[in-house]
Each structure stands twice: as structure tokens, then as C-alpha cells.
Amino acid sequence: MSLRFLITNDDGIDAPGIAIMADIAHALSDDVWIVAPDGNQSGAGHRFTLGRELHFERHGERSFAVVGGSPADCVVAGMTHLLGDRPADVVLSGVNAGQNLGDIINCSGTAAGAREGALQGAIGIAMSQGINYEHGRDVDWSNAIRHGEAVARAIIAAVQGREHYYNVNFPFCPPDTTKGIAVVPHQRFSRSPFRYYPSDNDGKFFVAIPETPMPLDRSADFEILRRDGYVTVTPMLLQQTDTTLVERLRGTLSL
């Protein structure tokens, strides 16, 4: 019996990256399902739509949009309802248009899809195709197309237990020059990269990332992807407790 795959994303079910992810999954299995938001949910993080009704919109035999839903909503609906008594073994989230690096993963809907997949008991893998923003915002998907299957296969083969999910970023260099896979930590920025950003329209503003906080760790995902041309893979713990600090603080805090 082949592995069962569930695909989601945060760019919406009609985004080009999800078709690439479907090709990756179909190269690994003949049991592939898609449950994704009906529209763009970038930056949604791990938000759930609580207290408001959602509904499915069928896009194919095993392809569904959740109208108004977040990536986390989609994974829950797929894993606990649509896939019946056999939830997915692997949840793939993406392929996102643009890198999800450093502390940005905390708000990433792409990362949240993989995280919720892991919380539901699957192998959760988020994939993003990097963009060289110094040359515009166009996406060259060739690296994800060329290397996505091999990266997914390698992670699935290496997984032990279900206490992690995996954040993958493909570099924006030509795929023939990609150096391999680098397993790296995510960049902890010196401060949040998000800032108030004024609009040209009077009285309006955006929340945006106008610049990357410096300095950057040369050994972390941001610089390894940008400078070195590796596919970065970052294993992320589901258990977020600092156990060392638990031991240090135990017995020292009181009312």
C-alpha cells in the first residue's frame, strides 16, 4: 500500500505552486488528495476559522477548496473528514511563491499547513520556492520542479517519530548549479522583521517587511539559501517548551 498524501498551501488552490506540489506527490504515490484555501491566505499562520461555517468546493475527484478557510482549516478538514478512516501519512504544504525563512515561519500559512499535518500524526513538509527580490518578484519554479521529489523522498526516508515538521526552501539559482541539501537552523532575527509601512494613499498603511533585520547568522537558513545555493531543510519541533528553562525555574517562581 502506497503512502497517502494530502496537499495544501496558503496561496490558494489555483496557485501554480500547488500544481508543482501535486506532481511531486504523484511521483511518490498514487494516493494524493488536495485540500486548499479557495483564495490567498498568505501570512495566515496557524489561524483556525472558529465559530464561522465553512464549506467545500469540489475541484476534482480528490481536489477540494475550503471556501474562506485557512491552511490549518484545510488540513483538519482533510485529515479528520474527507480522507475518511485513513488520514494521510504525509502532508505537503506549498509550493509557496517565495521563501519562508527565519522568524517569518511563525506567520507562514505554508509552514502552518505542515505543522498541523504533523500535529495530526502525519509527516509534515512545507516547501517554498525562493525569489531573488533584488531582481523583481517573478517566480522561477525550476528548482522546485527539478529537486522537489528528491527532497521529499529524502525527508520521508529519514523521519523517525512524529515530533517534528520540516521547512524546505529551494534556492533561486539555476537547478543545475544547486549544491545539494543543507540541514540548517532557522534564522533568529534581532527583532521582528514586520513593520508599519506607509501607503501612498493618505491615512493608509501596510504591515510589511521593508528590510531584513541585521546581522544575519552565516550558518542559518537565510544566508545558506541566498548565498550558497543549497536547498535548505529545517527540522522544527512541535514541542516548543524550553525544557532546560523549566528545570531552572522550577521551584523559583511562587505567589
RODO-2510 file (C-alpha; in nm, 4 decimals, decimal comma):
residues 255
     n   res          X          Y          Z
     1     m     0,0000     0,0000     0,0000
     2     s     0,1476     0,3339    -0,1036
     3     l     0,1718     0,6319     0,1260
     4     r    -0,1320     0,8595     0,1295
     5     f    -0,0558     1,2261     0,0636
     6     l    -0,2553     1,5370     0,1493
     7     i    -0,1538     1,8637    -0,0179
     8     t    -0,2409     2,2128     0,0974
     9     n    -0,0979     2,5635     0,0559
    10     d    -0,1578     2,9261     0,1508
    11     d    -0,1537     3,0780    -0,1985
    12     g    -0,4869     2,9230    -0,2943
    13     i    -0,5969     2,6135    -0,4814
    14     d    -0,5420     2,7746    -0,8230
    15     a    -0,1855     2,8890    -0,7483
    16     p     0,0862     2,7435    -0,9762
    17     g     0,2892     2,6107    -0,6832
    18     i     0,0219     2,3652    -0,5751
    19     a     0,0240     2,2027    -0,9189
    20     i     0,4000     2,1544    -0,8803
    21     m     0,3447     2,0021    -0,5371
    22     a     0,0857     1,7674    -0,6839
    23     d     0,3409     1,6498    -0,9412
    24     i     0,5911     1,5883    -0,6592
    25     a     0,3355     1,3851    -0,4635
    26     h     0,2210     1,1846    -0,7680
    27     a     0,5835     1,0851    -0,8320
    28     l     0,5836     0,9279    -0,4851
    29     s     0,2312     0,7868    -0,4583
    30     d    -0,0890     0,7151    -0,6486
    31     d    -0,2987     0,8216    -0,3475
    32     v    -0,2906     1,2015    -0,3494
    33     w    -0,5524     1,4437    -0,2166
    34     i    -0,5636     1,8235    -0,2359
    35     v    -0,7454     2,0385     0,0210
    36     a    -0,6507     2,4046    -0,0056
    37     p    -0,7944     2,7508     0,0558
    38     d    -1,0116     2,8935    -0,2199
    39     g    -0,8024     3,2133    -0,2196
    40     n    -0,4803     3,3642    -0,0940
    41     q    -0,4131     3,3051     0,2772
    42     s    -0,0501     3,4203     0,2890
    43     g     0,0508     3,5269     0,6389
    44     a    -0,2448     3,3458     0,7955
    45     g    -0,0135     3,1469     1,0188
    46     h    -0,1839     2,8727     1,2177
    47     r    -0,5168     3,0517     1,2315
    48     f    -0,8327     2,8443     1,2609
    49     t    -1,1712     2,9705     1,1477
    50     l    -1,3687     2,9166     1,4666
    51     g    -1,7361     2,9986     1,5076
    52     r    -1,7984     3,0561     1,1365
    53     e    -1,9278     2,7929     0,8947
    54     l    -1,7043     2,6737     0,6111
    55     h    -1,7837     2,4642     0,3078
    56     f    -1,6070     2,2610     0,0414
    57     e    -1,5903     2,3443    -0,3268
    58     r    -1,5008     2,0418    -0,5404
    59     h    -1,2234     2,0962    -0,7960
    60     g    -1,1688     1,7352    -0,8975
    61     e    -1,2097     1,3747    -0,7831
    62     r    -0,9670     1,4237    -0,4920
    63     s    -0,9313     1,8001    -0,5002
    64     f    -1,1260     2,0394    -0,2785
    65     a    -1,1148     2,4058    -0,1848
    66     v    -1,2261     2,5230     0,1574
    67     v    -1,4109     2,8473     0,0918
    68     g    -1,2812     3,1140     0,3282
    69     g    -1,0634     2,8634     0,5106
    70     s    -0,7024     2,8820     0,6245
    71     p    -0,4325     2,6218     0,5534
    72     a    -0,4789     2,4820     0,9057
    73     d    -0,8555     2,4550     0,8454
    74     c    -0,7859     2,2660     0,5248
    75     v    -0,5566     2,0112     0,6891
    76     v    -0,8050     1,9479     0,9708
    77     a    -1,0929     1,9061     0,7244
    78     g    -0,8913     1,6705     0,5084
    79     m    -0,7346     1,4618     0,7847
    80     t    -1,0446     1,4246     1,0022
    81     h    -1,3218     1,4105     0,7413
    82     l    -1,2509     1,3910     0,3694
    83     l    -0,9924     1,1130     0,3901
    84     g    -1,2265     0,9007     0,5992
    85     d    -1,0834     0,6352     0,8264
    86     r    -0,7354     0,6578     0,6733
    87     p    -0,5781     1,0020     0,7232
    88     a    -0,2740     1,0991     0,5203
    89     d     0,0713     0,9646     0,6007
    90     v     0,2346     1,2769     0,4569
    91     v     0,1080     1,6354     0,4435
    92     l     0,2855     1,8545     0,1869
    93     s     0,2263     2,2293     0,2086
    94     g     0,3188     2,4567    -0,0826
    95     v     0,5000     2,5016    -0,3063
    96     n     0,4924     2,8613    -0,1830
    97     a     0,5762     3,1502    -0,4154
    98     g     0,8678     3,2993    -0,2211
    99     q     1,0926     3,1805     0,0569
   100     n     0,9750     3,1160     0,4127
   101     l     1,2876     3,1702     0,6200
   102     g     1,3901     3,2771     0,9666
   103     d     1,1268     3,4022     1,2072
   104     i     0,8875     3,4527     0,9154
   105     i     0,7875     3,0874     0,9557
   106     n     0,5931     3,1932     1,2665
   107     c     0,3327     3,3666     1,0478
   108     s     0,3649     3,1461     0,7404
   109     g     0,0491     2,9694     0,6319
   110     t     0,2700     2,7322     0,4339
   111     a     0,4586     2,6291     0,7470
   112     a     0,1308     2,6046     0,9398
   113     g    -0,0086     2,3541     0,6910
   114     a     0,2867     2,1233     0,7507
   115     r     0,2776     2,1869     1,1255
   116     e    -0,0912     2,0966     1,1524
   117     g    -0,0226     1,7889     0,9422
   118     a     0,2416     1,6803     1,1921
   119     l     0,0106     1,7589     1,4845
   120     q    -0,2476     1,5326     1,3190
   121     g     0,0076     1,2493     1,3079
   122     a     0,1483     1,2793     0,9551
   123     i     0,4924     1,3672     0,8246
   124     g     0,4575     1,7416     0,7643
   125     i     0,6734     1,9087     0,4997
   126     a     0,6457     2,2734     0,3915
   127     m     0,8095     2,3720     0,0622
   128     s     0,8811     2,7198    -0,0736
   129     q     1,0497     2,8381    -0,3919
   130     g     1,2875     3,1251    -0,3239
   131     i     1,2711     3,4510    -0,5197
   132     n     1,5585     3,6879    -0,5839
   133     y     1,3749     4,0027    -0,4780
   134     e     1,6660     4,2197    -0,5916
   135     h     1,5557     4,1390    -0,9478
   136     g     1,1789     4,1635    -0,9052
   137     r     0,9046     3,9347    -0,7793
   138     d     0,8811     3,6855    -1,0671
   139     v     0,8995     3,3211    -0,9591
   140     d     1,1299     3,0764    -1,1361
   141     w     0,9901     2,7397    -1,0283
   142     s     1,2620     2,5309    -1,1945
   143     n     1,4454     2,4398    -0,8741
   144     a     1,1315     2,3113    -0,7016
   145     i     1,0334     2,1240    -1,0159
   146     r     1,3759     1,9636    -1,0562
   147     h     1,4539     1,8784    -0,6946
   148     g     1,1210     1,8636    -0,5093
   149     e     1,0640     1,4907    -0,5473
   150     a     1,4159     1,4003    -0,4318
   151     v     1,3955     1,6309    -0,1307
   152     a     1,0558     1,4948    -0,0226
   153     r     1,1734     1,1378    -0,0710
   154     a     1,4880     1,2005     0,1347
   155     i     1,2991     1,3587     0,4245
   156     i     1,0355     1,0839     0,4326
   157     a     1,3085     0,8183     0,4385
   158     a     1,4935     0,9938     0,7217
   159     v     1,1975     1,0648     0,9519
   160     q     1,1943     0,8961     1,2911
   161     g     0,8919     0,9673     1,5087
   162     r     0,6370     1,2446     1,4712
   163     e     0,7747     1,5228     1,6911
   164     h     0,8878     1,7468     1,4039
   165     y     0,7766     1,9103     1,0839
   166     y     1,0126     2,0210     0,8096
   167     n     1,0579     2,3591     0,6423
   168     v     1,2144     2,3390     0,2952
   169     n     1,3294     2,6281     0,0752
   170     f     1,4553     2,5969    -0,2815
   171     p     1,7195     2,8484    -0,3931
   172     f     1,6690     3,0823    -0,6889
   173     c     1,9872     2,9737    -0,8674
   174     p     1,9632     2,7559    -1,1818
   175     p     1,8796     2,3972    -1,0777
   176     d     2,1951     2,2594    -1,2400
   177     t     2,4048     2,4704    -1,0013
   178     t     2,2160     2,3741    -0,6847
   179     k     2,4764     2,2294    -0,4482
   180     g     2,2600     1,9851    -0,2580
   181     i     2,0621     1,9783     0,0652
   182     a     2,1771     2,1706     0,3730
   183     v     2,0103     2,0867     0,7047
   184     v     2,0248     2,4163     0,8928
   185     p     1,8647     2,6107     1,1798
   186     h     1,6236     2,8904     1,1004
   187     q     1,7450     3,2487     1,1328
   188     r     1,6519     3,4206     1,4585
   189     f     1,6295     3,7885     1,3752
   190     s     1,7427     4,0549     1,6209
   191     r     1,3869     4,1895     1,6110
   192     s     1,0656     4,1128     1,4260
   193     p     1,1042     4,1874     1,0548
   194     f     0,7470     4,3210     1,0354
   195     r     0,6951     4,6960     1,0408
   196     y     0,4418     4,9699     0,9827
   197     y     0,4827     5,0799     0,6205
   198     p     0,3116     5,3971     0,4944
   199     s     0,0896     5,3873     0,1888
   200     d     0,0803     5,6437    -0,0919
   201     n    -0,2867     5,6835    -0,0022
   202     d    -0,3371     5,9436     0,2687
   203     g    -0,4090     5,7945     0,6114
   204     k    -0,3490     5,4359     0,4973
   205     f    -0,0651     5,1977     0,5789
   206     f     0,0564     4,8426     0,5353
   207     v     0,2154     4,5878     0,7676
   208     a     0,5149     4,4744     0,5657
   209     i     0,8792     4,3643     0,5712
   210     p     1,0599     4,6736     0,4396
   211     e     1,4061     4,5358     0,5195
   212     t     1,5766     4,2314     0,6641
   213     p     1,6931     4,2779     1,0238
   214     m     2,0696     4,2528     1,0589
   215     p     2,3056     4,0912     1,1427
   216     l     2,2415     3,7509     0,9873
   217     d     2,3831     3,4182     1,1004
   218     r     2,6024     3,2832     0,8215
   219     s     2,5137     2,9248     0,9193
   220     a     2,1336     2,9693     0,9240
   221     d     1,8741     2,9184     0,6523
   222     f     1,8551     3,2767     0,5251
   223     e     2,2204     3,3078     0,4228
   224     i     2,2708     2,9450     0,3177
   225     l     1,9836     2,9779     0,0695
   226     r     2,0730     3,3269    -0,0519
   227     r     2,4499     3,2972    -0,0818
   228     d     2,5324     2,9290    -0,1190
   229     g     2,2657     2,7815    -0,3459
   230     y     2,1602     2,4891    -0,1277
   231     v     1,8112     2,3565    -0,0717
   232     t     1,7622     2,4314     0,2975
   233     v     1,5826     2,1874     0,5257
   234     t     1,4999     2,2944     0,8818
   235     p     1,3503     2,0399     1,1247
   236     m     1,1068     2,2202     1,3563
   237     l     0,9972     2,0834     1,6938
   238     l     0,6294     2,0564     1,7784
   239     q     0,7161     2,0614     2,1489
   240     q     0,8120     2,4266     2,1937
   241     t     0,8823     2,4171     2,5673
   242     d     1,2342     2,5144     2,6744
   243     t     1,2916     2,2129     2,8965
   244     t     1,6219     2,3486     3,0280
   245     l     1,4476     2,6631     3,1487
   246     v     1,1681     2,4560     3,3009
   247     e     1,4239     2,2831     3,5199
   248     r     1,5988     2,6085     3,6101
   249     l     1,2774     2,7907     3,7024
   250     r     1,1091     2,5013     3,8795
   251     g     1,0750     2,5918     4,2434
   252     t     1,1915     2,9518     4,1926
   253     l     0,8567     3,1045     4,0904
   254     s     0,5904     3,1494     4,3541
   255     l     0,2979     3,3716     4,4502
***
